[in-house]
Amino acid sequence: MDSLLAAFQKTFILFIFIAGGWGLRKCNMIRADFSPGLSKLIFNVFMPAMILQILRDSLTPQTFLEGAPVLLLSCAVILAGYLFGLLISPLFEKKKIYRSIYIFSFTFANFAFMGYPIMSAVFGQDSMLTLTLFNIPLYLIVNVLGLYIFTEKNATGQGSKQKWLAQLKVVLNPVTICIFIGILLSFLHVQYPPLVSEVIDMATVCVTPLSMLLTGFLLGGSSLREMLCVPKSYIASLIRLVGIPTVLLAVLYLCGLRGYMLAVPVMVSAMPVAVNGAVLSEAAGSDSYSMAQIIFISTLLSLVTLPIFASVLQMIM
């Protein structure tokens, strides 16, 4: 019951912001060309602040050494999801430029906004350390690899020099720079001034609501029927919500992992598609509408699938 209630509450909050963005677009209260500017604001300002906050609060040399197995497991899950996305995305789209939304969907789940409250409700505060360690690589990689996924596909057909410059921009962006700065400051035990910490904390709070508003705004350009009646989005969502976590559960269980080393990776993988996808696809000029559509549908379906995985893990971990 706790897992069902937690999943419903967090999902309903997401839907409120999605509905808000959808309503703003439908009522013409904001211009249709507003979304590219909003996505760049989130990516260039608020996401770097979130990275600095996570590294400030979670990463120390001791944590890095003691949590190495969890960090490596997280990286392995990301790599497996990415390779799976590369392999299966041609079944969804023939054109390479449109495959990026499926690659991203199979690589990154909503590990932060939904991950923490649901894990806390289902498994208690004792699971939070393992979850935080598992999420560190996700925080660091999602915006870099995510932007690369969308940019690399859009660069198809460009000259080698243009493609190289596009990929260089993926590496040299505010998020990547803040990753290096945050890691350096954490390992040097540098304390942020109180004013700077407060600014970072306030900016971080903006990431999820603005991302969901952007998702709703992108969806507002079409009718509800068009938004909900795309079979490919449901298939991709079910792979994200059921297929990937089921395979991961079987593999980790057969490898002898139990407790939070089993529960955390599986529950994170069972979350809906990461909201970062709407921001990154819009910033890269990719198919942001289809990306927003999969985020919406996977979040809706997770109301049913998340409690099931939570119950199974409670029985076997």
The 8 nearest C-alpha neighbors of each residue, nearest first, counted from 0:
[[1, 3, 2, 4, 306, 5, 121, 310],
 [2, 0, 4, 3, 120, 5, 121, 6],
 [1, 3, 5, 121, 0, 4, 306, 6],
 [2, 4, 0, 306, 6, 1, 5, 7],
 [3, 5, 7, 1, 6, 2, 8, 0],
 [6, 4, 2, 8, 117, 7, 3, 1],
 [7, 5, 3, 9, 4, 8, 10, 2],
 [6, 8, 4, 10, 5, 9, 11, 302],
 [9, 7, 11, 5, 10, 6, 4, 12],
 [10, 8, 12, 11, 6, 7, 113, 5],
 [9, 11, 13, 7, 12, 8, 6, 14],
 [10, 12, 14, 8, 13, 9, 7, 15],
 [13, 11, 15, 9, 14, 10, 8, 16],
 [12, 14, 10, 11, 16, 15, 17, 9],
 [13, 15, 17, 11, 12, 16, 18, 10],
 [14, 16, 18, 12, 13, 17, 19, 11],
 [15, 17, 19, 212, 18, 14, 13, 211],
 [18, 16, 215, 14, 212, 211, 20, 19],
 [19, 17, 21, 15, 16, 20, 14, 215],
 [18, 20, 16, 22, 17, 21, 15, 23],
 [19, 21, 215, 216, 212, 23, 17, 22],
 [20, 22, 215, 219, 216, 18, 24, 19],
 [23, 21, 25, 19, 24, 20, 26, 18],
 [24, 22, 20, 28, 26, 21, 25, 29],
 [23, 25, 27, 219, 21, 22, 216, 26],
 [24, 26, 22, 27, 23, 219, 21, 220],
 [25, 27, 23, 28, 24, 22, 29, 21],
 [28, 26, 24, 29, 25, 23, 30, 31],
 [29, 27, 23, 26, 24, 30, 25, 22],
 [30, 28, 27, 23, 24, 31, 33, 26],
 [29, 31, 32, 33, 27, 28, 24, 34],
 [30, 32, 33, 29, 24, 34, 27, 220],
 [33, 31, 30, 34, 35, 36, 29, 37],
 [32, 34, 31, 30, 36, 35, 37, 29],
 [33, 35, 37, 36, 32, 38, 213, 31],
 [36, 34, 38, 37, 33, 281, 282, 39],
 [37, 35, 39, 34, 38, 33, 40, 32],
 [36, 38, 40, 34, 39, 35, 41, 33],
 [37, 39, 278, 41, 35, 40, 36, 282],
 [38, 40, 42, 36, 37, 41, 43, 282],
 [39, 41, 37, 43, 38, 42, 44, 36],
 [42, 40, 45, 38, 39, 44, 43, 46],
 [43, 41, 39, 46, 40, 44, 38, 45],
 [42, 44, 40, 173, 39, 41, 45, 47],
 [45, 43, 41, 40, 47, 42, 46, 48],
 [44, 46, 41, 48, 202, 47, 203, 206],
 [45, 47, 49, 42, 48, 44, 41, 50],
 [48, 46, 174, 50, 49, 45, 44, 177],
 [47, 49, 199, 45, 51, 46, 50, 203],
 [50, 48, 203, 46, 52, 47, 51, 53],
 [51, 49, 47, 53, 48, 52, 54, 46],
 [52, 50, 48, 54, 181, 49, 53, 55],
 [51, 53, 55, 49, 50, 54, 56, 48],
 [54, 52, 50, 56, 55, 51, 57, 49],
 [53, 55, 58, 51, 57, 56, 52, 181],
 [54, 56, 52, 53, 51, 57, 185, 58],
 [55, 57, 53, 54, 52, 58, 51, 59],
 [58, 56, 54, 53, 55, 59, 131, 132],
 [57, 59, 54, 62, 185, 56, 55, 63],
 [58, 60, 62, 61, 185, 186, 63, 57],
 [61, 59, 63, 62, 186, 64, 58, 185],
 [62, 60, 64, 59, 63, 65, 58, 66],
 [63, 61, 59, 65, 64, 60, 66, 58],
 [62, 64, 60, 61, 66, 65, 67, 59],
 [65, 63, 61, 67, 62, 66, 60, 59],
 [66, 64, 62, 67, 63, 61, 68, 60],
 [65, 67, 63, 69, 64, 68, 62, 70],
 [66, 68, 70, 64, 69, 65, 63, 71],
 [69, 67, 71, 70, 66, 72, 65, 73],
 [70, 68, 72, 66, 71, 67, 133, 73],
 [71, 69, 67, 73, 72, 68, 133, 132],
 [72, 70, 74, 68, 73, 69, 67, 75],
 [71, 73, 75, 69, 70, 74, 68, 76],
 [72, 74, 70, 76, 133, 71, 75, 69],
 [73, 75, 71, 77, 72, 76, 78, 70],
 [74, 76, 72, 78, 73, 77, 79, 71],
 [75, 77, 79, 73, 74, 78, 80, 72],
 [78, 76, 74, 80, 75, 79, 106, 81],
 [77, 79, 81, 75, 80, 76, 82, 74],
 [80, 78, 76, 82, 81, 77, 83, 75],
 [81, 79, 106, 83, 77, 78, 105, 82],
 [80, 82, 106, 84, 78, 83, 79, 77],
 [83, 81, 85, 79, 84, 80, 78, 86],
 [84, 82, 80, 86, 81, 85, 79, 87],
 [85, 83, 102, 81, 87, 82, 86, 105],
 [86, 84, 82, 83, 88, 87, 102, 81],
 [85, 87, 83, 84, 88, 82, 89, 90],
 [86, 88, 84, 89, 90, 85, 83, 91],
 [87, 89, 90, 91, 98, 84, 85, 101],
 [90, 88, 92, 91, 93, 87, 98, 86],
 [91, 89, 88, 87, 92, 93, 86, 98],
 [92, 90, 88, 89, 231, 93, 98, 87],
 [93, 91, 89, 94, 98, 90, 97, 88],
 [92, 94, 89, 95, 91, 90, 98, 97],
 [95, 93, 96, 92, 97, 98, 89, 91],
 [96, 94, 98, 97, 152, 93, 92, 99],
 [95, 97, 152, 153, 94, 98, 99, 155],
 [98, 96, 95, 99, 94, 92, 286, 100],
 [99, 97, 95, 88, 101, 100, 92, 96],
 [98, 100, 102, 149, 101, 97, 148, 103],
 [101, 99, 103, 290, 102, 98, 104, 97],
 [102, 100, 104, 103, 99, 98, 88, 105],
 [103, 101, 84, 99, 105, 104, 100, 85],
 [102, 104, 106, 100, 101, 105, 107, 99],
 [105, 103, 101, 272, 102, 106, 107, 100],
 [104, 106, 102, 84, 103, 80, 239, 107],
 [107, 105, 80, 81, 103, 104, 77, 102],
 [108, 106, 273, 104, 105, 103, 272, 109],
 [107, 109, 272, 273, 270, 271, 110, 268],
 [110, 108, 273, 270, 272, 271, 111, 113],
 [109, 111, 114, 267, 108, 113, 112, 270],
 [112, 110, 114, 113, 109, 115, 134, 138],
 [111, 113, 114, 110, 115, 109, 207, 116],
 [114, 112, 111, 115, 116, 117, 9, 109],
 [113, 115, 110, 111, 117, 112, 116, 118],
 [114, 116, 118, 117, 113, 111, 119, 112],
 [117, 115, 119, 118, 114, 113, 120, 5],
 [116, 118, 120, 119, 5, 114, 115, 121],
 [119, 117, 121, 115, 120, 122, 116, 114],
 [118, 120, 123, 116, 117, 124, 122, 121],
 [121, 119, 117, 118, 123, 1, 122, 2],
 [120, 122, 118, 2, 119, 123, 117, 1],
 [123, 121, 119, 118, 120, 126, 124, 125],
 [124, 122, 119, 125, 120, 121, 126, 118],
 [123, 125, 126, 127, 119, 122, 128, 118],
 [126, 124, 123, 127, 128, 122, 119, 129],
 [125, 127, 124, 129, 128, 123, 122, 130],
 [126, 128, 130, 124, 129, 125, 131, 119],
 [129, 127, 131, 130, 126, 132, 125, 124],
 [128, 130, 132, 131, 127, 126, 133, 259],
 [131, 129, 127, 133, 128, 132, 263, 134],
 [132, 130, 134, 128, 133, 129, 127, 135],
 [131, 133, 129, 135, 134, 130, 70, 128],
 [132, 134, 130, 73, 131, 70, 69, 135],
 [133, 135, 137, 131, 132, 136, 130, 138],
 [134, 136, 138, 137, 132, 133, 139, 131],
 [137, 135, 139, 138, 134, 140, 74, 73],
 [138, 136, 134, 140, 135, 139, 141, 73],
 [139, 137, 135, 136, 140, 141, 134, 50],
 [138, 140, 136, 137, 141, 135, 178, 142],
 [139, 141, 137, 143, 144, 142, 138, 136],
 [142, 140, 145, 137, 144, 143, 138, 139],
 [141, 143, 145, 140, 146, 144, 139, 174],
 [144, 142, 140, 145, 146, 141, 147, 169],
 [145, 143, 147, 146, 141, 140, 142, 148],
 [146, 144, 142, 148, 141, 147, 143, 103],
 [145, 147, 149, 143, 148, 144, 279, 142],
 [146, 148, 144, 150, 145, 149, 151, 169],
 [149, 147, 145, 146, 151, 150, 99, 144],
 [148, 150, 146, 99, 147, 152, 151, 280],
 [151, 149, 147, 153, 152, 148, 283, 146],
 [152, 150, 154, 153, 148, 147, 149, 155],
 [151, 153, 96, 154, 150, 149, 155, 95],
 [152, 154, 150, 151, 155, 96, 149, 285],
 [153, 155, 151, 152, 162, 157, 150, 156],
 [156, 154, 153, 152, 157, 151, 96, 162],
 [155, 157, 154, 158, 153, 162, 159, 152],
 [158, 156, 155, 154, 162, 161, 159, 160],
 [157, 159, 161, 160, 162, 156, 163, 154],
 [158, 160, 162, 161, 163, 157, 164, 156],
 [161, 159, 163, 162, 158, 164, 157, 165],
 [162, 160, 164, 158, 163, 159, 157, 165],
 [161, 163, 165, 159, 160, 164, 154, 157],
 [164, 162, 160, 166, 161, 165, 159, 167],
 [163, 165, 167, 161, 166, 162, 160, 168],
 [166, 164, 162, 168, 167, 163, 161, 169],
 [165, 167, 169, 163, 168, 164, 162, 170],
 [168, 166, 164, 170, 169, 165, 163, 171],
 [169, 167, 171, 165, 166, 170, 172, 164],
 [168, 170, 166, 167, 171, 147, 172, 146],
 [171, 169, 167, 168, 172, 175, 166, 143],
 [170, 172, 168, 169, 167, 175, 176, 173],
 [171, 173, 175, 174, 170, 169, 168, 176],
 [174, 172, 176, 175, 43, 177, 47, 171],
 [175, 173, 47, 177, 176, 172, 178, 46],
 [176, 174, 178, 177, 172, 173, 171, 170],
 [175, 177, 173, 179, 178, 174, 180, 172],
 [176, 178, 180, 174, 175, 179, 181, 47],
 [179, 177, 175, 181, 176, 180, 182, 174],
 [178, 180, 182, 176, 177, 181, 183, 175],
 [179, 181, 177, 183, 178, 182, 184, 176],
 [180, 182, 178, 184, 51, 183, 179, 54],
 [183, 181, 185, 179, 184, 180, 178, 186],
 [182, 184, 180, 186, 181, 185, 179, 187],
 [183, 185, 187, 189, 181, 182, 186, 188],
 [186, 184, 188, 182, 187, 183, 59, 181],
 [185, 187, 183, 188, 184, 59, 60, 182],
 [186, 188, 184, 185, 189, 183, 182, 59],
 [189, 187, 185, 186, 184, 190, 59, 183],
 [190, 188, 184, 187, 185, 191, 186, 183],
 [191, 189, 188, 192, 184, 185, 55, 193],
 [190, 192, 196, 195, 193, 189, 194, 55],
 [193, 191, 195, 194, 196, 190, 197, 189],
 [194, 192, 196, 195, 197, 191, 198, 190],
 [195, 193, 197, 196, 192, 198, 191, 199],
 [194, 196, 198, 192, 197, 193, 199, 191],
 [197, 195, 199, 193, 198, 194, 191, 200],
 [196, 198, 200, 194, 199, 195, 201, 193],
 [197, 199, 195, 201, 196, 200, 202, 194],
 [198, 200, 196, 48, 202, 197, 201, 203],
 [201, 199, 197, 203, 198, 202, 196, 204],
 [200, 202, 198, 204, 203, 199, 197, 205],
 [201, 203, 199, 45, 204, 205, 200, 48],
 [204, 202, 49, 200, 205, 201, 48, 206],
 [203, 205, 201, 202, 206, 200, 207, 208],
 [204, 206, 203, 202, 208, 207, 209, 45],
 [207, 205, 209, 203, 204, 208, 45, 210],
 [206, 208, 210, 209, 205, 211, 204, 112],
 [209, 207, 211, 210, 205, 206, 212, 16],
 [210, 208, 212, 211, 207, 206, 205, 213],
 [211, 209, 213, 207, 208, 212, 206, 274],
 [210, 212, 214, 17, 208, 213, 209, 16],
 [213, 211, 20, 209, 17, 215, 16, 214],
 [212, 214, 216, 210, 211, 215, 209, 217],
 [215, 213, 211, 291, 217, 212, 216, 277],
 [216, 214, 17, 20, 21, 218, 212, 217],
 [215, 217, 20, 21, 213, 219, 218, 214],
 [216, 218, 214, 219, 215, 288, 220, 213],
 [219, 217, 215, 220, 216, 221, 288, 21],
 [220, 218, 21, 216, 24, 221, 217, 25],
 [219, 221, 218, 217, 24, 222, 25, 216],
 [222, 220, 219, 218, 225, 226, 223, 224],
 [221, 223, 225, 224, 226, 220, 219, 218],
 [222, 224, 226, 225, 227, 221, 228, 219],
 [225, 223, 227, 222, 226, 228, 221, 229],
 [224, 226, 222, 228, 223, 227, 221, 229],
 [225, 227, 223, 224, 228, 222, 292, 221],
 [228, 226, 224, 225, 229, 223, 296, 292],
 [229, 227, 225, 224, 226, 230, 223, 232],
 [228, 230, 231, 232, 227, 233, 226, 225],
 [231, 229, 233, 232, 228, 234, 227, 235],
 [232, 230, 234, 233, 229, 235, 91, 236],
 [231, 233, 235, 293, 230, 234, 229, 236],
 [234, 232, 236, 230, 231, 235, 237, 296],
 [233, 235, 231, 237, 236, 232, 238, 230],
 [236, 234, 238, 232, 233, 237, 231, 239],
 [235, 237, 297, 233, 239, 238, 234, 232],
 [238, 236, 240, 234, 239, 241, 235, 233],
 [237, 239, 242, 235, 236, 241, 240, 243],
 [238, 240, 236, 237, 243, 105, 241, 242],
 [241, 239, 269, 237, 238, 236, 271, 270],
 [242, 240, 237, 238, 244, 243, 245, 239],
 [241, 243, 238, 245, 244, 239, 246, 240],
 [242, 244, 246, 245, 239, 241, 238, 247],
 [245, 243, 247, 268, 265, 269, 246, 241],
 [246, 244, 248, 242, 247, 243, 241, 249],
 [247, 245, 249, 243, 248, 244, 250, 242],
 [246, 248, 244, 250, 245, 249, 251, 243],
 [247, 249, 245, 251, 246, 250, 265, 244],
 [248, 250, 246, 252, 247, 251, 253, 245],
 [251, 249, 247, 253, 252, 248, 254, 246],
 [252, 250, 254, 248, 253, 256, 249, 247],
 [251, 253, 249, 255, 254, 256, 250, 248],
 [252, 254, 250, 255, 251, 249, 256, 248],
 [255, 253, 251, 252, 256, 250, 249, 257],
 [254, 256, 252, 253, 257, 251, 250, 261],
 [257, 255, 252, 261, 251, 254, 260, 258],
 [256, 258, 261, 316, 260, 255, 259, 252],
 [259, 257, 316, 260, 261, 262, 256, 263],
 [258, 260, 262, 261, 263, 126, 257, 129],
 [261, 259, 258, 257, 262, 263, 256, 264],
 [262, 260, 257, 259, 256, 258, 263, 264],
 [261, 263, 259, 265, 264, 260, 266, 312],
 [262, 264, 266, 259, 265, 261, 130, 260],
 [265, 263, 267, 266, 262, 268, 261, 260],
 [264, 266, 268, 244, 262, 267, 263, 248],
 [267, 265, 269, 263, 268, 264, 262, 270],
 [266, 268, 264, 269, 110, 270, 265, 263],
 [267, 269, 265, 244, 266, 270, 108, 264],
 [268, 270, 240, 266, 244, 267, 265, 305],
 [269, 271, 108, 109, 267, 268, 240, 266],
 [272, 270, 297, 298, 108, 109, 240, 301],
 [271, 273, 108, 294, 104, 109, 107, 297],
 [274, 272, 109, 108, 275, 107, 276, 271],
 [273, 275, 276, 277, 210, 272, 109, 294],
 [276, 274, 278, 273, 277, 279, 210, 142],
 [275, 277, 279, 274, 278, 280, 273, 290],
 [276, 278, 280, 291, 275, 279, 287, 290],
 [279, 277, 38, 275, 281, 276, 280, 282],
 [278, 280, 282, 276, 281, 277, 146, 283],
 [281, 279, 285, 287, 283, 277, 282, 278],
 [280, 282, 284, 287, 278, 283, 279, 285],
 [281, 283, 279, 280, 38, 284, 39, 35],
 [284, 282, 280, 281, 285, 150, 279, 149],
 [283, 285, 281, 282, 280, 286, 287, 153],
 [284, 286, 280, 283, 287, 281, 149, 153],
 [287, 285, 288, 289, 280, 290, 97, 284],
 [286, 288, 290, 280, 281, 289, 285, 277],
 [289, 287, 291, 290, 286, 217, 292, 218],
 [290, 288, 292, 291, 287, 286, 293, 100],
 [289, 291, 287, 293, 292, 288, 100, 277],
 [292, 290, 214, 294, 288, 289, 277, 293],
 [291, 293, 289, 295, 290, 294, 288, 296],
 [292, 294, 296, 232, 290, 295, 291, 297],
 [295, 293, 291, 272, 297, 292, 296, 298],
 [296, 294, 292, 298, 293, 297, 291, 299],
 [295, 297, 299, 293, 298, 294, 300, 292],
 [298, 296, 236, 271, 300, 294, 299, 295],
 [297, 299, 271, 301, 295, 296, 300, 294],
 [298, 300, 296, 297, 301, 302, 295, 10],
 [301, 299, 297, 302, 298, 303, 296, 304],
 [300, 302, 304, 298, 303, 305, 299, 297],
 [303, 301, 300, 304, 299, 7, 6, 305],
 [304, 302, 301, 300, 305, 306, 307, 299],
 [303, 305, 301, 307, 306, 302, 308, 300],
 [306, 304, 308, 307, 301, 303, 302, 309],
 [307, 305, 309, 3, 308, 2, 304, 310],
 [308, 306, 310, 304, 305, 309, 311, 303],
 [307, 309, 311, 305, 310, 306, 312, 304],
 [308, 310, 306, 312, 307, 311, 305, 313],
 [309, 311, 313, 307, 308, 312, 306, 314],
 [312, 310, 308, 314, 313, 309, 307, 315],
 [313, 311, 315, 314, 309, 310, 316, 308],
 [314, 312, 310, 311, 315, 316, 309, 122],
 [313, 315, 312, 311, 316, 310, 309, 308],
 [316, 314, 312, 313, 311, 257, 258, 252],
 [315, 258, 257, 312, 313, 314, 262, 261]]
